[in-house]
Amino acid sequence: MIYERQEELKLEIPKSAVVIGLGGVGSWVALNLALVGVPELLLIDPDRVEETNLNRTPYKYFQIGEFKTDAVQDIVVEHRFSGVSAEVITDVYENADKNVIREYQYIIDCRDTATDIFALWEKDRIPVIGGYDGLDITLHFNPSYSKLWGESTRGYQIIPSFLVPCQMIACIIAQYLCSPRSNWFKEEKVINFSTKDIISIMEGKNG
């Protein structure tokens, strides 16, 4: 009954997904996918929770020092209990067993510095990635990694970091993955905007 109020939206919930990188964006992507009803997740990250993560992630103070994979797994289970299976790989993606990866429907690359490490069969499973610098957001659909983050660099700055862009990216990724596949972008597409643009629209400054 937990998803009864969601049924009228005619969503197409993925069967499974891999989330690579569990920082400001990836931690929320993993939690959001669990909350919308994705039943199987694979969480990949070699890092541990630090105090500096707590201003923009769902991590808790007592989880400082834990592996991010284990911490997100606990948060997911806390919210969905037996409704989702969250497996973990506490290592970099390059060292992950690709036979395990093949079992999952989609891959969501949420690393701070995203490089083209994927085989062709893996790229077919990466519909969207996203990142941010301060308040500026990039969403990249069907990424080729040849022009990652628009025309800018392949990585995002460590600072400034703020809660809102992380959650906004994660929510957009979750909604896109759950939208009817016929509505997905067929070609590579890069969209850049600032969270300040949203406020300007509400104020009527951008039409």
C-alpha positions as CSV (number, residue, x, y, z in Angstrom):
1,M,0.0,0.0,0.0
2,I,3.0,2.3,0.4
3,Y,2.9,3.2,-3.3
4,E,-0.8,3.4,-3.8
5,R,-0.8,7.2,-4.1
6,Q,2.0,7.0,-6.7
7,E,0.1,4.7,-9.1
8,E,-1.9,7.4,-10.9
9,L,1.3,9.0,-12.1
10,K,1.9,6.0,-14.5
11,L,5.6,5.8,-13.6
12,E,7.9,3.2,-15.0
13,I,10.0,2.2,-12.0
14,P,13.4,0.7,-12.9
15,K,14.0,-2.9,-11.8
16,S,17.5,-2.1,-10.5
17,A,20.3,0.5,-10.6
18,V,23.9,0.9,-9.7
19,V,24.9,4.2,-8.0
20,I,28.6,5.1,-8.3
21,G,29.9,7.7,-5.9
22,L,27.9,8.4,-2.7
23,G,28.7,12.0,-2.1
24,G,26.4,15.0,-2.2
25,V,24.6,13.8,-5.3
26,G,25.0,10.0,-5.1
27,S,23.8,9.6,-1.5
28,W,20.5,11.3,-2.4
29,V,20.1,9.5,-5.7
30,A,20.4,6.1,-3.9
31,L,17.9,7.1,-1.2
32,N,15.5,8.7,-3.7
33,L,15.5,5.6,-5.9
34,A,14.8,3.4,-2.9
35,L,12.0,5.7,-1.9
36,V,10.3,5.6,-5.3
37,G,10.4,1.9,-5.3
38,V,13.4,0.6,-7.1
39,P,13.8,-2.8,-5.5
40,E,17.5,-3.5,-6.2
41,L,20.4,-1.2,-5.7
42,L,24.1,-1.6,-5.9
43,L,26.2,1.1,-4.1
44,I,29.8,1.7,-5.1
45,D,32.2,4.0,-3.3
46,P,35.6,3.4,-1.5
47,D,35.4,6.4,0.8
48,R,34.3,6.9,4.4
49,V,31.8,9.5,5.8
50,E,33.5,12.7,7.0
51,E,32.1,15.5,9.1
52,T,32.3,17.8,6.1
53,N,29.8,15.7,4.3
54,L,27.0,16.4,6.8
55,N,25.9,19.8,5.4
56,R,24.6,18.3,2.1
57,T,24.0,14.6,2.5
58,P,21.6,12.3,4.5
59,Y,24.4,10.9,6.5
60,K,24.2,11.1,10.3
61,Y,26.7,12.3,12.8
62,F,27.2,8.8,14.3
63,Q,28.1,7.5,10.9
64,I,31.2,9.5,10.6
65,G,34.1,7.1,9.9
66,E,31.9,4.4,8.4
67,F,32.2,3.5,4.7
68,K,29.7,5.5,2.7
69,T,28.4,2.3,1.1
70,D,27.5,0.9,4.5
71,A,26.0,4.2,5.8
72,V,23.8,4.6,2.7
73,Q,22.8,1.0,2.9
74,D,21.7,1.5,6.5
75,I,19.7,4.7,5.6
76,V,18.0,2.9,2.7
77,V,17.0,-0.1,4.9
78,E,15.9,2.3,7.6
79,H,13.4,3.9,5.2
80,R,12.3,0.9,3.1
81,F,13.2,-2.1,5.4
82,S,12.4,-5.2,3.4
83,G,11.2,-3.3,0.4
84,V,14.6,-2.9,-1.2
85,S,17.9,-4.9,-1.6
86,A,20.9,-2.6,-1.3
87,E,24.2,-4.4,-2.0
88,V,27.6,-2.7,-1.7
89,I,31.0,-2.6,-3.2
90,T,33.5,-0.7,-1.0
91,D,36.0,0.0,-3.8
92,V,36.5,2.1,-6.9
93,Y,34.3,1.2,-9.9
94,E,37.3,0.0,-11.9
95,N,37.9,-2.9,-9.5
96,A,34.2,-3.9,-9.3
97,D,33.2,-7.3,-10.7
98,K,31.6,-6.4,-14.1
99,N,29.6,-9.6,-14.1
100,V,27.8,-8.3,-11.1
101,I,27.3,-4.9,-12.8
102,R,25.7,-6.6,-15.8
103,E,22.8,-7.8,-13.6
104,Y,21.6,-4.2,-13.1
105,Q,19.4,-2.2,-15.4
106,Y,20.9,1.3,-15.1
107,I,24.1,2.9,-14.0
108,I,24.1,6.3,-12.4
109,D,27.6,7.9,-12.3
110,C,27.7,10.4,-9.4
111,R,31.5,10.7,-9.0
112,D,32.9,14.2,-8.4
113,T,35.4,13.7,-11.2
114,A,33.8,11.6,-13.9
115,T,36.1,9.9,-16.5
116,D,35.2,7.6,-19.3
117,I,35.9,4.2,-17.7
118,F,32.9,2.4,-19.2
119,A,32.7,-0.3,-21.8
120,L,30.2,0.1,-24.6
121,W,27.7,-2.3,-22.9
122,E,27.9,-0.2,-19.8
123,K,27.4,3.1,-21.6
124,D,24.1,1.9,-22.9
125,R,22.9,1.8,-19.3
126,I,23.9,5.3,-18.3
127,P,20.9,7.5,-19.2
128,V,21.8,10.6,-17.1
129,I,24.5,12.0,-14.9
130,G,24.7,15.3,-13.0
131,G,26.9,17.5,-10.9
132,Y,27.3,21.0,-9.6
133,D,29.6,23.9,-8.8
134,G,28.1,26.0,-6.0
135,L,24.6,26.8,-7.3
136,D,25.3,25.9,-10.9
137,I,24.0,22.6,-12.1
138,T,24.8,20.4,-15.1
139,L,22.6,17.5,-16.2
140,H,24.0,15.3,-19.0
141,F,21.8,12.9,-20.8
142,N,23.2,9.9,-22.7
143,P,26.7,11.1,-21.8
144,S,29.6,10.3,-24.1
145,Y,32.1,11.8,-21.7
146,S,33.6,13.7,-24.6
147,K,32.1,16.9,-23.5
148,L,31.4,16.2,-19.9
149,W,29.9,19.0,-17.8
150,G,29.1,21.0,-20.9
151,E,32.2,22.6,-22.2
152,S,33.9,22.9,-18.8
153,T,36.2,20.6,-16.9
154,R,35.7,17.0,-16.1
155,G,35.4,17.6,-12.4
156,Y,33.5,19.8,-9.9
157,Q,35.2,21.9,-7.3
158,I,35.4,20.7,-3.7
159,I,33.9,24.0,-2.5
160,P,31.4,25.7,-2.4
161,S,29.0,22.9,-1.5
162,F,25.4,23.4,-0.6
163,L,22.4,21.1,0.1
164,V,20.0,22.4,-2.5
165,P,21.8,21.6,-5.8
166,C,22.6,18.0,-4.6
167,Q,18.9,17.3,-3.8
168,M,17.7,19.0,-6.9
169,I,19.9,16.9,-9.2
170,A,19.0,13.7,-7.3
171,C,15.3,14.5,-7.6
172,I,15.5,15.2,-11.4
173,I,17.5,12.0,-11.9
174,A,15.0,10.0,-10.0
175,Q,12.0,11.5,-11.9
176,Y,13.8,11.0,-15.3
177,L,14.5,7.4,-14.6
178,C,10.9,6.8,-13.6
179,S,9.4,8.7,-16.5
180,P,8.0,6.6,-19.5
181,R,11.0,5.6,-21.6
182,S,9.3,7.1,-24.7
183,N,9.9,10.5,-23.1
184,W,13.6,10.1,-22.7
185,F,16.2,12.0,-24.7
186,K,17.3,9.8,-27.7
187,E,20.6,11.8,-28.3
188,E,23.2,13.3,-26.1
189,K,22.1,16.5,-24.4
190,V,23.7,18.8,-21.8
191,I,21.6,21.2,-19.7
192,N,23.1,23.9,-17.5
193,F,21.3,26.1,-15.1
194,S,21.5,27.7,-11.7
195,T,19.3,27.2,-8.7
196,K,19.0,31.0,-8.7
197,D,17.2,30.6,-12.1
198,I,14.4,28.8,-10.2
199,I,13.9,31.7,-7.8
200,S,14.0,34.2,-10.7
201,I,11.2,32.2,-12.5
202,M,9.1,32.3,-9.4
203,E,9.7,36.0,-9.1
204,G,8.5,36.4,-12.7
205,K,11.9,37.7,-13.9
206,N,12.4,35.0,-16.6
207,G,8.9,34.7,-18.0
